[in-house]
Amino acid sequence: MTSTFLDELATALPDLRLLTDAADRESYRRDETVHHEPGLPLAVALPQTTAEVAAIMRLATQHRVPVVPRGAGSGLSGGSAGVDGALTIALTHMNAIIEIDRDNLCVVVQPGVINAELKAAVAAEGLFYAPDPASYEFCSIGGNIGTNAGGLCCVKYGVTRDAVLGLEVVLANGRVIRTGGRNVKDVAGYALTQLIVGSQGTLGIVTEATLRLRPAPPPRVTMLAFFPTLDAAGTAVAAITRQGIEPCTLELMDRVTIAAVDDWHHLGLDRSAAALLLIESDRPGDAAADELARADACCTDAGASSIERAATEMEADWLRQVRRLAFRAMERLGISRMEDVGAPRSRLPELLAVIERVAAVHDVRCGTFGHAGDGNLHPTFVWDRDDAAAEARAQAACEDLYRAAIALGGTVTGEHGIGAARRPFLVEQVGADAVEVMRAIKAALDPLGILNPGKVV
Ligand SMILES: Cc1cc2nc3c(=O)[nH]c(=O)nc-3n(C[C@H](O)[C@H](O)[C@H](O)COP(=O)(O)OP(=O)(O)OC[C@H]3O[C@@H](n4cnc5c(N)ncnc54)[C@H](O)[C@@H]3O)c2cc1C
């Protein structure tokens, strides 16, 4: 059956790049989720047009062959990881920036465009595309839409969903629909654009997106605050939020991550600190300095041991890079499982305490960093490659962590998604009735269940 499918695919789309070689399929097996054991793709298709994606889905429906939509494969929930017997559709060759529409402050792109390339292209026109995952140099817009990616400046500008105005989507049966468009206001019917964003390739395949742009903000003013305890850093973040201060970056790194980055790049960071906060303002003129002065006061009141300002734009870039290096620095220590828990922002100190507790109780090495201003943290558990006992302890720690986050009124995933890796905890967080509604939506759009099976619901 599957070889008939591949033969018909090759006949119907002779120009389609179709990888069937074992080594090629193997290289599309995983995303960046180390603890998830994925399947091996049946084959990998690299379409170049919406028509090709639609034709693939018509044949997949006819032959009931499952498909896995894939961007750059940087996901951290197994969303684009392979499924045995499924065709992986990698959208990386559909990577054109179709139009920068200055008049409507939006840009039309194909899904394979890399986030950093889009940012650079619109910046050249004096414009700004806000969502900036720490992976922005290598993740794609399609994947960002698939996961509703967050990032460092989401604390001020919102997540990917807030930047998506419209989509072109290929449905499971190969029909192509358009949702939204260039209107900033549009309430015609159900909010399909918002539904597709974050659905991790389980409801349709995004083949084009219209994204909101903003005028480029002024250069940022940047500071680092070091704290003697994690609790003091969490208290400072909660105070900044309570006082209505709106920095464009409010990121945290703990002692373990500071040391991991410093060991790697020898930056002279204060390794005696229990945590640091990276705080930035992009308000115009003196307002940026005023905003940082207010944030500085919150840090001082919470007990900051030292506070430093970046003297130049280059120094500010360098401090941002410190934060962006956090995960790769942890990966140098062993197998690294990055988690993604969140809590209401006032409860950040409690979330930090929970992370410390579960790591200690289960005796696992853990470094925590993340988007503190969003109440979203990435505790990253590390173990040696062949230490199966440590891996099992990390699994137990994660399960405790998820339950504790839910008990705080938080979430098991702020931005990486349920994917394949966190499925058992969806129902614990949202309840059986809500999952039933999600399943009904899935069944309506994908009655044969061929779109990214085993993911999300
Ligand atoms: C070092 C590092 C730092 C990271 N930092 C962040 C961060 O700050 N914020 C954050 O949110 N994430 C972060 N991530 C996770 C990851 O980069 C994001 O989830 C990103 O959005 C994934 O994009 P991708 O192109 O790699 O997509 P993939 O991993 O290939 O796919 C992600 C999901 O989207 C679906 N998908 C992909 N393309 C399409 C499409 N065209 N149509 C429909 N569905 C599609 C896939 O099926 C999958 O479910 C980080 C990852 C790493 C390794």
The ligand as a Tripos MOL2 file, in Angstrom:
@<TRIPOS>MOLECULE
LIG
   53    58     1     0     0
SMALL
NO_CHARGES

@<TRIPOS>ATOM
      1 C1         18.2620   26.3010   21.4890 C.3       1 LIG1
      2 C2         16.7620   26.3770   21.3180 C.ar      1 LIG1
      3 C3         16.0900   27.4980   21.7830 C.ar      1 LIG1
      4 C4         14.7080   27.5940   21.6430 C.ar      1 LIG1
      5 N1         14.0730   28.7200   22.0970 N.ar      1 LIG1
      6 C5         12.7390   28.8390   21.9590 C.ar      1 LIG1
      7 C6         12.0700   30.0120   22.4280 C.ar      1 LIG1
      8 O1         12.6750   30.9330   22.9700 O.2       1 LIG1
      9 N2         10.7250   30.0680   22.2540 N.ar      1 LIG1
     10 C7         10.0300   29.0610   21.6600 C.ar      1 LIG1
     11 O2          8.8050   29.1590   21.5410 O.2       1 LIG1
     12 N3         10.6530   27.9550   21.2060 N.ar      1 LIG1
     13 C8         11.9770   27.8170   21.3400 C.ar      1 LIG1
     14 N4         12.6030   26.6940   20.8770 N.ar      1 LIG1
     15 C9         11.8180   25.6030   20.2660 C.3       1 LIG1
     16 C10        11.6650   25.6940   18.7210 C.3       1 LIG1
     17 O3         12.7260   26.3840   18.1290 O.3       1 LIG1
     18 C11        10.3290   26.3400   18.3840 C.3       1 LIG1
     19 O4          9.2840   25.5040   18.8230 O.3       1 LIG1
     20 C12        10.1290   26.6360   16.8850 C.3       1 LIG1
     21 O5          8.8940   27.3170   16.7280 O.3       1 LIG1
     22 C13        10.1140   25.3880   16.0150 C.3       1 LIG1
     23 O6         10.2600   25.7880   14.6710 O.3       1 LIG1
     24 P1         10.7940   24.7590   13.5580 P.3       1 LIG1
     25 O7         10.8020   25.4560   12.2640 O.co2     1 LIG1
     26 O8         12.0540   24.1410   13.9840 O.co2     1 LIG1
     27 O9          9.5910   23.7080   13.5670 O.3       1 LIG1
     28 P2          9.5580   22.1370   13.7820 P.3       1 LIG1
     29 O10        10.2370   21.7510   15.0350 O.co2     1 LIG1
     30 O11         9.9660   21.4540   12.5490 O.co2     1 LIG1
     31 O12         7.9690   21.9360   13.9690 O.3       1 LIG1
     32 C14         7.3080   22.4140   15.1030 C.3       1 LIG1
     33 C15         5.8230   22.0510   15.0140 C.3       1 LIG1
     34 O13         5.1980   22.8300   14.0020 O.3       1 LIG1
     35 C16         4.5860   21.9740   13.0370 C.3       1 LIG1
     36 N5          4.7990   22.5970   11.7430 N.ar      1 LIG1
     37 C17         5.9850   22.9380   11.1720 C.ar      1 LIG1
     38 N6          5.7620   23.5430   10.0000 N.ar      1 LIG1
     39 C18         4.4210   23.5690    9.8050 C.ar      1 LIG1
     40 C19         3.5630   24.0520    8.7780 C.ar      1 LIG1
     41 N7          4.0480   24.6450    7.6860 N.pl3     1 LIG1
     42 N8          2.2210   23.9170    8.9320 N.ar      1 LIG1
     43 C20         1.6990   23.3240   10.0370 C.ar      1 LIG1
     44 N9          2.4660   22.8500   11.0320 N.ar      1 LIG1
     45 C21         3.8090   22.9780   10.9210 C.ar      1 LIG1
     46 C22         5.2670   20.6190   13.1820 C.3       1 LIG1
     47 O14         4.4170   19.5670   12.7940 O.3       1 LIG1
     48 C23         5.5640   20.5940   14.6650 C.3       1 LIG1
     49 O15         4.4490   20.1330   15.3750 O.3       1 LIG1
     50 C24        13.9830   26.5440   21.0190 C.ar      1 LIG1
     51 C25        14.6680   25.4200   20.5440 C.ar      1 LIG1
     52 C26        16.0340   25.3360   20.6850 C.ar      1 LIG1
     53 C27        16.7380   24.1200   20.1660 C.3       1 LIG1
@<TRIPOS>BOND
     1     1     2 1
     2     2     3 ar
     3     2    52 ar
     4     3     4 ar
     5     4     5 ar
     6     4    50 ar
     7     5     6 ar
     8     6     7 ar
     9     6    13 1
    10     7     8 2
    11     7     9 ar
    12     9    10 ar
    13    10    11 2
    14    10    12 ar
    15    12    13 ar
    16    13    14 ar
    17    14    15 1
    18    14    50 ar
    19    15    16 1
    20    16    17 1
    21    16    18 1
    22    18    19 1
    23    18    20 1
    24    20    21 1
    25    20    22 1
    26    22    23 1
    27    23    24 1
    28    24    25 2
    29    24    26 1
    30    24    27 1
    31    27    28 1
    32    28    29 2
    33    28    30 1
    34    28    31 1
    35    31    32 1
    36    32    33 1
    37    33    34 1
    38    33    48 1
    39    34    35 1
    40    35    36 1
    41    35    46 1
    42    36    37 ar
    43    36    45 ar
    44    37    38 ar
    45    38    39 ar
    46    39    40 ar
    47    39    45 ar
    48    40    41 1
    49    40    42 ar
    50    42    43 ar
    51    43    44 ar
    52    44    45 ar
    53    46    47 1
    54    46    48 1
    55    48    49 1
    56    50    51 ar
    57    51    52 ar
    58    52    53 1
@<TRIPOS>SUBSTRUCTURE
     1 LIG1         1 GROUP 0 **** ****
